[in-house]
């Protein structure tokens, strides 16, 4: 039997020492500031941080940061056996092995769930009752939706999409949402607005970690993240019918906000420091974004508001986004029948999107270029640098990757540039002037991509210079002979 929702998952990792309980920290910059410092400078692995006794809020109204930013939290969420192996490639291979051949499982509609312990309508609606943090010092407001799951339904097909889009509190019954152009959520929203219809929407917080993981990666169009999350767990995600929207709502969520967005109804949103480590939309300017008119708020007793702290790397959610997105790129490479893939990693230094490393065992001339081209395109509108390395390089270890770039690539031979590739308003290399033209009137944004072949040159790879490194055989001998010493040192 799988764990049932976010709170069951939390109890498991808390029992195993994966949660740090913290009392008395303020919502205004303090919680997110602590999370950022711990992610960047604290001991590893980072525990999940559970804040309680937040000034101005009832005891039991809590927030949580870093919810899957440790091997324990991630493996528990994805129901992977750790088996003492916490290196990323071992975990990623275990994840892909688990998901190979798994079928999506649609959600199960139930009549009730813990999220209905409190149902607020009319004058009782007040999203300010939750301790939403102000995340960064230059932010323009408080954000209730960072580690959230936004639920929408395509008006033409009925397909239910779940994505992670930031949500800023405006007042007691209004929230502003920011969805990048080109994202599935934006495509669905534009369909409603083109029909001059209001769009039903739900912001779910504290959802099943498997569902949050699914919402972090771009699914094939038409595949619901609910179904993919059911495949992860091997059983359906339980949902209730939203009382205000009719949307499927996670029955075990901590908080769900239901509402509608109306065509042309915008409000100034932001600024907000985002996943690239910059205020990359229009700098510190506010941007008109759609308003969610809140119709219903559902929440558990003693609700937990799950939060993420976007910042210059490392972040308090680096591990899950890099892990899940690397798995997606690897799947794309194998689906394109690229052989010999030994490892893939989407590095946090690129915000989990802009820097991808692929390790291959070279089998034919052009193999490394083929792998680089396909991996570069697998990140949609976000790919910027793709580095292909040999099988002796751990793709998740940026030190090894850059060593290969520095010693096995020659700029004139090894670097290829693709121009006029997709981009969007999150791109910090596009000027604010260009971005300001995006919405009125619509103007496309283009980027470029770089593929670096940091493999040994295929044509003389067998003659390439020997590496100065302890051999695997001798390493094993030393590890066995001096195992007590290595227990102290490693």
PyMOL commands that set and color helices and strands:
alter all, ss='L'
color gray80, all
select helices_A, chain A and resi 5-15+30-41+71-78+88-99+114-117+122-124+127-129+184-194+209-215+225-233+318-335+348-350+367-377+398-408+411-414+432-435+458-463+472-481+483-489
alter helices_A, ss='H'
color red, helices_A
select strands_A, chain A and resi 19-23+48-52+62-65+108-109+118-121+143-145+148-153+160-163+166-171+174-178+199-205+238-241+248-250+255-261+266-269+287-299+304-306+341-346+355-360+385-390+415-422+446-453
alter strands_A, ss='S'
color yellow, strands_A
deselect
rebuild
show_as cartoon
